[in-house]
Amino acid sequence: IKDAKLLQAIIDKKVTDKFEILEILLKVSNNVKKIEQSPKKEVVEAKAKKKLVVYDTSIIDVDGGMNSITGDEAWGSVVDNNGNCLITKYRKRLKEDLKVTLKKVELPIAVRYVVVSKFNDVASQQNNGAELLAMVIGLKITDYQLEDTKSGNVADNIFSKEEMTKVIRSDSITILNTWSKGRVSDKLKKTIDPLKLEYVELCGELRKQFEEHGGKLEKVAAKENKADLGFHR
């Protein structure tokens, strides 16, 4: 509207000074360019839709991995049935409740938050630790589901019966058959990192609660594990 009035003033010869006319025309021209360069409403709406994440937490996949990219640590990943990173969704609560180290990394398949495994009872093989932490996080998320449903915590999430996680899948036999039951061998107890042992015991407690509410842990083939870090694909 302001630009239109300025142009009308030139047309009506209310402004006659050449330099003033030139200044007005340059100003109007720059404003037009700004309007043309601003994203259209359709583009903005399309980008907003693209960023919308649809979670399917009926199944959670967990995995851990270690290679030259992870260095002397291993990374654990936790995703929903659509492959969405659940550590991203719950990272603030997880850091506070589990005292774990989380970091954002660019994987071959996606950008995700991962949990870092670097226990002091092994010199180089941190993979089992990452598998353990990923399972603890997967089970802890089901604990959050129960908490939020009971408390009506709308700020975090409200889960209907259909949305509650029913299955957590892992490709680690060690995790499924031993550590997630809160057990380690007597031999391992002598050398295991005390912090790792705490996570094993917590994993056993969380699994028991999960199963009491109808959940179950299942074996998944490594190539079908949606939480796979993607380094060997």
Disulfide bonds with the S-S distance in Angstrom:
none
